[in-house]
């Protein structure tokens, strides 16, 4: 199969098929990297209004953009509808200080397709024909409160009467550095209209920052052609059909427009914008620069479509490019179809297959070139004024060692255009389904010396590398190892060595009392508690967290599993297996001894430990209390026989520390008649009692998965009085009405894919141990009992149902939006939102998130493979 051959060639280094890809962010403005302010006001320091005029420092952005793996050059699409005040060169949205629920993109685009090597990619955008309502979106969202929904682009009426352009960009590689491009423009409106289309090519500005005396590259233009020369890249050419004018300017800041100061170029970065929109003489008449565009003006009648064919190639010398790209495009599209037909089980419905394919496309398009030298950023660039002194004591000052220069999977290319460690771990599970080599390289990357802190902490994300993300890296590595066939023990060993450092960091830094229960703080659950867990507590004391403790018990079991797999090939790892077996037992036991388990409520709670030793459980029933279920695994008698030291240690613990027996003593025969043991934070009694709550529609079970907070708190919010203040948390199924953590963060009720995924995995592990002997009422109150396998399968189907049309033909993710539900141009274009309404499943948060929400791909592949007789 052609795509698998390309992947093998890329992995072996034979052919660099991953060298060019969609590694250009949808947004570079408003990011930490571009923020040189004193107090970290990134949205103000580099706003959207500056983006067209100001050269970026660390990376670039664009629409449907591609670049090389070092982002030496960028290619992207620019559009103008003839009425907007600016070219549409990048996606617009509101910053964290502009939306009533935080940052939010206010555009509609979709990642329709991509193979793992990016030999075939497809992208779609809907562009209004009337003036884009920039000011209206800002003003209306600014007036709305947190109790009101976001004011979206579709709400402004600009798509009424179908007055929009449907723009599709397809990419097909003729070779690793030879890209065939087809831009398809369709007038969906009722009247004849003109669209200005500007395929753009530029060099990322790395020469203006006073480093290494880097020479300025050159881009020259002639009708239908842009030709570039770069010292490291070599010769680059873009050819377009016909003879469109070539417009050239320099990728330099327009200092005159922004600050009233002389700039470096007469024809700065916004020169093409000003020429097209205002007719200003701002493009270089000599046809030379570092940023260029081929300028097409296309007039189409209602319903008409036109294509523009282009070709972008890196070569040793000038060449005449063949613009008959149709054979390459057709071949790559057919090869992509064949590849995905092999990946997606035959038992998957057509709708499920479409969801899986677009979910994978989002992951592939979510890769981004990420450059950030934190030390240099803190000190300031040699070619610029020194940064304010306060920056040395502000954001990320302890992460001076970090130096990123890699293609990394992003949570979302617009709202979160920077990697996040635990998001990345979830991404890799689904990425491994199509590109295990890339998934493994991503997991290893964040453990390298220039990412991981010398103290062993894994960097969290750009806004605060020192925040604490849940420790899911080892879990993801095991899943990727298994998906890849369970043979790459070198990968597993490399992961294991670095995870030992990180596990030690957790034990030393996040177990203040040394009692094997953990604090952790934020742990990604922004608003799940009555107060901000990442900030100072309202009173003196320590917050001992059920999720932090559950995560660490799971982490210990992950490292136990990893150690066992390695020890079966290399006995030196058996010591590690006994270490993590014992450490898990201590953590699980401590959760009960230190009061995290409430026997009356049958639930785990966070506990506030006060200086006088008094312990106050915070009885908000949330995902915090379900996470300990994820800490479970099985040990077979065969494994214990092959690793006698591990077996001996288990027997010693049972004999000498019988209190650990509740978490390690459960034994039974597996389906194949072999003895096995269950290691879990919960015994059978606790499991049944927790599941009674988890599977209750009046608590956690929604029609579309498990809620983050019990719906019981709708009528009875949890309130705690601390330091003379009342702190309350209540069930909110949609966007949070609290600014507790900031932004659009809300885990006070919505369905959240990653934790659902982990709990489904846990149910499958329990099912493998108990088999059909353990039945649970499902849903709670139904008086109908089912096996845990049935429950796991049904929860998977509920999550998949978010994306596929129901019996009325409506996708729950699109809620009451009739345009997305019914219009033939919109209804089959699928997004992968950050989280989902806890009652009706409508998509919320970052709409193009993909990232962790693409775990639905794994659910589809797992569930349908079970139903496939040929699997």
N, C-alpha and C positions, 0 to 999 in steps of 0.2 A: 504494500500500500504506500502510495507516494508520500503522504504526510508523515507516516511512521518512519519512512526512510530519511526524510529531512530531519526529523527529531533525532534519529540515531546519528546522523552526520553532525548535527549541532552538538550533541552530547560528547561525541568523540573528538571534536575539534577539527573534523575533516572539512566541514563547510559551515561558515558563520551564519546560519539561517536566522538566528535571533538578533543579528547585528542591527537591523533596522526594524523598528516597530512603533507602536502608538505611544511612545514614551514622553509625549508632550502633555503637560497638565492642562486641565480646563481652566485653572485659575492659579496664577502666581502672585497676583496682588493680594494684599491683606494677610500675607503669611509671615511667620516669625523670621524666616530667613531674610526677607526683604526689609525687616523692621530694624532700623538703627536709632530708634527713639530711646529716650532715657527710661521711660516707665513701661515699655512694652505695649504701647498702643498701636498694634499692628494694623488694624483696620483704618485708623486715622493717618498713620505715617505713609502708607502706600495705598490710597483708595482707588476705586475703579476709574475715576476721572483721570488719574495719573497714568493708567496702564498704557494707553495708546501713545503717550508722549515720553515715557520714562523707560530707559533701558534697565532691564532686570539685572540683578547681581548674580543670582545663584541658579536660576533656571528660567524657562520661558513657558508661555501658554499660547493656546490657539484652538481653533475649532477643527475637529477631525485631524488633529496634528500627528505627524510622524517625525522621527529623527533617528540619528544613529545612537549607538549605546553610550556615547560620551556627550551627546547633544552638541556636537560641533555645528551641525546645521539643523534647521527646522523647516518643515513644509506644513502649511495649513491653509485653510480656506478663509477668505474674507468675502463678505457680501454687503450690498447696499441696495435698499429698496427704493431709493430715490427721494425718500421723505425724512429719514432719520437724520439727527444732527451729527452722527458719527458713523463710520464704517462698523459693521458687525464683524469684529476680529476675534472676539472672545465672549464667553457667556457672561451675562449680567446676573447679579443677585445682590442681596442685602447682607451686609456684614453682621457680626455678632451684636453690634450696637444699633442695628437698623430694623431688624424684624421683631415682631412682637413675641416670637418664639425663637429668637436667635438667628444665626446665619441661615440663608436659604437662597438657592438658585431660583431665578425667575425666568427660566427658559425651558423648552421642551426638546430634548434630543435623546437618541436611543443608540445603544451599541447592539447592532443586529446580528453580527456574526464575526468570528475570528477563529482561525486555526491556531494552535499553540506556537507555530513558527512565524505567524503573521504572513504566511504565503497568500492567504486570502482574508480580507477584512471588509466589513460593511458598516456604515454609520449613517444615521438619519437625523434630519433637523427640520423643524417647522418654523418658518420665518414669516412674521406678519407683513402684509403688503402695505398697511397703514403705518403711521409713525409709531415706533416702539415706545410704550408709555413709561419711560424711565422715571420721570418726576412723579407720576401718579402712583407707581408702585412704592416709591420711597415715602410719599406723603401719607397714603392711606395706611400702610403698615405701621408708620410712625404714630398714627393716631390710635391704632387698635390696642386694646389691652390684652393681657394674657388670657382673659376669659373668652376672647374672640378668636376665630380661626385666622390663619394666614390669608392675606389678600394675594391671590395668585394671578399670573398672566392671563389665564383663561377667563378670570372674573372681570377683566377690563373690557371684554367684548371685541378684542382685536381679531378674533378668529370667526366672528359672526359672518354668515354668508360664505364661509370657506375662503375668505380673503387672505390666503397665505400661500407661500411657496413651500413645496415639499422638495427638500434637497437631500440627495443620497450621494455619498462618496464611497466608491468601491476601490479597493486596492488588491492587486495581484502581482506577486513577485515572479519575474522571469528568471531571476537568479538572486542570490542573497543581497546584492546591492544594485538591483535593477527593478524598479517599481513601476508597474503599469497602473494608471489611475483613470477612473471614469467618474465624472461628476454629472449626475442626472438632475435636471431642474424641471419641475412640473408646476404649472400655474393652476392651482386649485380654485381660483376665484372666478367670478362671473364675468369679468371684464378683461380686455387686453391689458397687459402690464409689462413693465420693463424691470429686469433684475440685473444689477451690476455684479459680476462674478470675478473675483480676483484670487486665483491660486497663487499663493505667496511662498517665497523661499527666502530664508535669511540665515546669517551666521549668528550664533549666540555670542553676545559681546563678552569676550574674555580678555580683551586687549586694553580696556580702559581703566584697569584697576591697579596699575603700577606693579605688576608681577612678571618677572622674568623677561621684560622687554619683548613681549609677544608681538609679532608683526600683525598688522591689520590685513585680514583676507580681502579679496576683491571679488565682487559680483558684477558682471557686465551683462547688459541687455540689448537685445535686438528683437524685431517683430517675431513673436512666437517662441522666443528663446531667452533663457537666463543661463549664464555660464559662470561658474565660480571656481576660484583657486584658493586653496587653504594649505598652510604649511604642513599640517599633519594629515589632513583628509585627502589632499590631492585635487583632482579635477572632478567637478560636479556639474551636471547639466540637467536643466528642466526644459523640455520641449512641449509645446501645446499646439493642437491643431489650429489651422488657419494662420492668420498673421496678426494676432492681437498686439497692441502696443505693449512694450515692456516699460514699466514704471520703476525707477530706482531712487532710493534715498539711503540714509545711513542709520544703522541700528545704534543711534546715539540719543541721549536725552535732549529734549527741547527745553533747555533751561530758561530760555526767554519766556516761553508760555507759562511755565510752572512758577518761576521765581523772579522773573524780570532780569535775569543775568545772561551774559553772553554764553553761548554754547560752543561745543567742539565742532559742530557741523552746520553748514548753511542749509542742508537738507536733512533734518533730524528724523527720528523714528516715525513721527506722525505726518511726514511729508506726503505719503501716498494718500492718507486720509484727507488731508487738507486739499489736495489736488482734485480728488474725485468728488468730494462733498461740496467744496467751496470754489473750485476752479482756481485755486491759488498756485502761484509758480513755485511749488515746493518740492518738485521732483527734479533730479539732476538732469539737465538737458544733454549732458555728455553720456548719459546712460550707464553710469558707474556708481557703485555704492556697496553696502553690505546687507541691504534688504531690498527685495524686488518683488514685483507682481506682474503677471500677465493679465491684461485688462480686457475682459469680455463684457459687452453690453448685449443682453439677450431680451428680445421682445417676443412674448408669446400670447396667443389668444387663449380664451378660457378652455381649460382642459388640455392644452398643448404641453408637450414634453420635448426637451432637447438634451442631448448629451455633449459633454466636452471631454475629449480624450487627451491625456497627457502622459508623459513618461519622464521619470526621474532616475538618473543613473550616475554612479560613481565609476570613473574609468581613468586610465593612464593618460589619455590624450583626447582632444576633441573628436566627436563622432557624430554621424547623422543618425538620429534615433528613429526607428520604425514606429509610427503612430497607429499602425493597425494592431491595436492591443487586444482586439476581440478574441483571438485564439488563446492567448495567455489567460485572459479573464475567464473564459468559458472552461478552460482546463482546470484552473485552480478552484473554481466554484464546484465543478464536478468532483474533484478530489476531496474537497471539504465535505461534500455530501456523503461520499463513500466513507470517509474517516468517521464522521459522527454516526453514521448508520452502524458502524462497528462498536462505537463507544456506548450508545444509548440502546438499552435492551429492546428487543422486538415487542415485548409485552407492554411497553410504554404506549399510551395513547398518543395520537398526533399532537394534542394540546400539551401533554406532558413533555414530549420530545421537543416541542418548540420552546417551552419554558427552560428546559435543560440547556438547549443550544444557546439561547439568548443569555442565560445565566453565565455560561462559560464565556460567551463573548464579552460580557461585562467585566469578568475577571481579567481577560486578556487585554482589553482596552484600559483596564485600571492600572496597568504597569506604568511607572513613571521614572524618568531619569531624576535622581535625587542627589543634589550636591549641597553639602553643608559642612564647612570646616569651622567648627564652633570656636576654636581658639582665635582664628583670624576674624571671625564675626565679632567676638567680644572685644578684640583689640582695635578693630576698624581696618579698612583697606588702605594700603599704602598710597593710593592715588586720591584719597578722599580726606576730608577733615576728620580729626580724631573724634570718636563717639563720646557722648556724655560720660563722665566718670561713674555715674550710678549704674551703668550697664554692667560693670565688673562685679556688682553685688546683686544683680537682678536675675532675670530668667536664665536658667541653664548654666550659671557661672561655674558649677561644679563639674560640668561635662566638657571641659576644655579639651579633653583627649579625643573627642569624637571627630571623625573626618569621613564623611559619607561621599561616595562618588560612584553610585551604583544605580541600576534599574531595579526598582522595588515595587511590590504590589501595594497599592494604596487603598484605604478604606473607601474613598470616593474621590474622583478626580477634581471635583469642585468644592464640596463642603469640607472634605478632609484630604487635601492634596499633600499629605505627608504620611509616612508610615506610622502605624500604631502596633506595638509588639503583639498584643493579644489578638487584635483583628487579623494580623498577618498569619498567626498560627491557624486560625479558622479558615482563612483563604486557602492556605496550603493544602488542607484536606480535600477541598474540591478541585484545586489546581492539579493535584496528584492524579486525578482521574484522567487527565489529558496530557499532562507534562510533569511526570514525577521528577525528572532531572531538575527542572526549574524550582519545583516545590522544595526539594532537598536543599538546593543552593540558597534559597531564601531563609530557611530555618537556620542553616549554618551561619549565614551572613551576620545575623543579629547577635551571634555569640562570639564573633571575632573580636580581637583586641581593640580595634578602632571603633567598635560599637559598645560592647559590654564594658561597664565601668570597672576599673581595677578592683573595686570592692566586691564585684560579682553581680551587681544589679544589671538587669537587662533594661535598656532605655525604653521608656513608655511611648512618648510621642513628642512632636516638635514643641508644643506649647509648654511642656514641662517634662523633660526627660526623666526627672527624678520622681514623678508620680508612680504609684504602685499599681501595675496591671496584674490581673490574676495569673498565676503560674501555669499556663496551659501549653508552654512550648514543648515539654516532654511528651505530653499527651498527643499533640499534633505530630511530633516526630514518629511516635509509634504507629499512628494511623497511616502516615505517609509510607513508612517502612512496610506496613502490611499491604497497602494498596499497590505498592511497587513490587510485590511478590515475596517480601520477607527474606530477601537474599543479601541486601547491601549492609553487611555487618560493619564495614568500615564507616559508613555514614552513621550508623547507630552508635558506634564507639566514639566518634568525634563529638556527637551530640552529648553523649553521656559525660565525657570529661568536663565539658563546660557547664553542664547542668549541675554537676557537683558543686561548682563554685557558687552558682546561683542559689541552690538549695541552702548552702551554708549562710549566704547573705540573708535569706529569709529567717533562718533560725536565730541568727545573731542580732538582726535588726527589728524583727517584727514579732518577737515573743518576749515582751518586756519583762514579764514575770518569770520567765524560764520555766513555765508550767505546761508547755506544749499546747497552749491555745494561742491563737494568733490575732494580731490587730489588723494590719494591712491598710486600713483607712479607706480610701476611695474605692479601689477594686472595681472600677468601671461602673458601679451601680450608683449613678449620680444622685438621684432623688429618692432612693428606695427607703430611706430611714427618716425619722422625724427631724434630724439635723444633718448638716454637711459632715460626712465622715472623714473628709480630707482636710478639714480645718480643725482648729483648736476646739476642744470640747467645751461646752457651756459651763462645766464645773470641773474641778480637779478630779482626776481619775484616769482610768484606762478603759477603752472600749474593746472588749474581747468579742471577736466577731465569729459568728457561726459560719459565714461564708469563707472568711479567711482561714478558719480551722479546717473547714471542709475542703477548700482548695489545696491546703497543705497535706491533708490526708490523701487526697487524690494524687498529688505530686509524688508523695512517697511511694504510692502503689505504682505509679507510672515508672519511677526509677527502679522499683523492684522488678516489674515486668521487663524493663530494658536490661537490667542486670542478668536476669534469668536467661534471656535470649542470647546474650553475649557469653554467659558462663557455660552454656551448652556447647559453645565453640572454643572457649578459652576459660579454663577453670579459675584463672586469677580474678575473674569478676564475681566469683561466688561469695567472696567477702562482702562485696557491695550488696549482693542480694540479701544476706543476713542482716546487714546494717539497716536497709530500708524496710525490710520486713518488721524488724523490731521497732524502728522509728514510727512506722504506721501504727503499730499496736499502742504505743505510748500516746500518740495524738488522739486516736479514736477513744481510748480510755479516758483521757483528760477532758474530752468534750462533755462527758457525763459527770466526771468528778468535779469539774469546775462550774457546773450549773448551766451549760448551754442547752441541754435537753430539759424540756419541761414535761414531766410525765403526765400532769393533769391535762395540759392542752395537746399533748402528743405532737410536739413540734420543737424544733431548734430555734432559739432566739439569740440575738446579740445580748451581751450582758455588760452593764456599766459597773466596773469594779472601783469603788470609792476608796480614798486613802485610809479610811478606818477599817477596811476589809469588807464592808457591807457590799453585797452584790444586788444590783437592780436589773432584772431582765426587762428588755425593751420589747414588749409583746405585740409588735407589728408582724402580722403573718405575711411574709414576703418570700421571694425567691431565695433570700438569705437562708431560710430554714429548710429549703428543698435541696440546696446544693450538696449537703453531706451525702445524699444518695449517690452522687457521682463517684464517691470514693469507694469503689468496689471492684474486686477482681477475683479470679479463681486460681487455685493451685491444684494441679493434678498429682495423683500418687506417683505417676511416672516421673514427673519433674522432681519431686522430693526424693525419689530413689536415685535419680541421676545426679542430684546435688545433695549428698548426704549431710554436709554441714548445715545446709538450710533446714533439712528435716530434723536434725538434732537440735537446732536452735528453737524450732517450733515446739518440740516436745519439752525442752527445758523451760520455756516460758509457761507452758500449760502446767507444768509441775511446780514451778517455783513462784510464778506470779499469776495465780489462777484468776485474778481480776481481769486479765486480758482475754480470758476465755470467751467472753461474749462476742468479741470481734474476730476471733480466729478459730473457734472450735467447731463451727457448723460443718458437718460432713455428710455426704450422701453419694450415691452412685450416679454417674453421668449417664447419658443416653446410650453410650457404648459399653456400659457395665463397669467402668473404671471408677475407683474412689477419687473424690475431689473435695477440696475444702473451699469455703467461701471466706474471703477477707472483706469485711465491710464495716462502715461506721454504724450500720444499723443491723440488728438481728431481725428475725422473722416477725416478731411481735411489733417492734418499732416500725418496720417497713409497712406492715399492714395498716397501722394507725396513721402514718404519714400519708400513705396513698389514699386513705379515706378522705383526707382533706384535699390532696392534690387533684384528685379525680372528681371532685364535687363541682358541678356547674355553678353553685352559689359561692364557690371560693375561687379555685385556680383554673378549672377546666372551662375553656371557652369553645365556641364552635370551630375556632381556628388555631388551636394549640393552648398552651399554658400561659396564663397571665403572670405578670411579674409581682403583682400584689393581690392578695385575696379580695374578691369582690365583697366579702363580708364587711370590709372597711368602708363601703359606700354609705351604709346606714350607721356604722359604728366606727368612725375614725379613731385611730389610736393617738392618745395624748399623754405626754409625760411632762411633769413640772420639774425644772432644773434651774437653780440659781435665780429663783423668782420669776422665771419665764415659762410659758407653756409652749411646748413643741408638738406639732400635730402632723400626722400623715394619714391621708385618706385615699381611697381608691379613685383614680382618675384614668379612664380608659384611653384618652387621647393625649394631646399636648398638655404638658404640665402648666398649671396656673401658678406654680411657685418658681421664683427665681433662685431657689436654694443653691444650685450649683452653677447656674448660668446657662446661656444658650438654649437650645431646644431640647436639652436633656430631660428625659422623663422615663423613669422605670417605675412609675406609680400605678401601673395597671396594664400597659400595652403588652402584646405578645412580642417576644424577643427571640429571634431564631437561635442564637448560639446556646443559650441555656436549655431551650427546648431540645436541641440536638443532643446535648450532653445527658439530659435526663432520659431521653429515648434510648441512648446507648446503655445507660445504667439499667433500665428495665430489661434490655436484651441480655445483659450480663446476669441479672437475677433470674431471668427466664431460663438461661442455659444451666443454671444451678438447680433451680426448683422444678423445672419442667412443668407439666400440666398438673402436678400435685398441688401447686399453689394457685388458687383462683381468687380473684378480687371482684368486688362489686363494681361494675363499670357501665355507665357513670354511677357515682355514689348516689344512692337513693333510688336506683332503677330496679333493684331486686333481681338484677341479672348479673351472673358471674362469668368472667372470662379469664383466660390465661394472660400472663404478663406479655407473652409474644403478641397476642391479639391487641392488647392495650398499646404496645409500642407501634404496631402497624397502624392502628387507628389514629394515634397521635400524628404519625408521619403523614397519613392521608389528610388530616385536618390542616396541616401546614402546607402541603402541596395544593390543597383546595383554595388557598389564598390567591393563587395565580391563574388557575384554570377556570374557564367559564362554568357557571353552575347551570342548573336545569332551566333557568331563564336566560342563559347566555351572558350572564354578567360576571365579571371578575371582581371578587371582593376587594382586592387592593385598590380599585378605583372608586369605591364608595358610591356616592350619589352623583358623581360627575358624569353626566349623560354623554358628553362629547367622547370621553374615553371609553364609555361602556358600549356605545352604539354606532359611532361613526366609522365607516369602513376604512378611513385613512388613519384611525387612531386605535381602534379597539384591539388589534393584534400586536401592537407595539408594547412590549412588556418592560416595566421597570422593576427594580428590586429594592424596595424601601428599607430604611434603617430599622423600623419596627412597625407594629400594626395595632390598630384600635382593638382594645381588649374585648369589645362586644361584637363589632361588625366586621373586623378584619381590614378596614381601610388603611392604606399605606400612609405612614407618617415619617417625620424626620427627614433625613437626607434621601431624596427620592431616587437618585441614581446610585445609591450606596453599593449595590452588588456585594462586594466584600464578603462579610460574614453571612449576609442573607443568601448568598449563592450556595450555602449549605443545603438549600432545597435541591440542588443538583444531586448531591450525594444521597439525599432521601429518595429521590426519584429512581436513581440508578440502583440503590439497595433494594427498594421495595419491588420494583419491576423485575429485577433480576431473580428475586425469589419466585415470582410468578411466571418466569420464562422457562418452559420445559427444556430448552436447549442450553440454558446457562449452566 
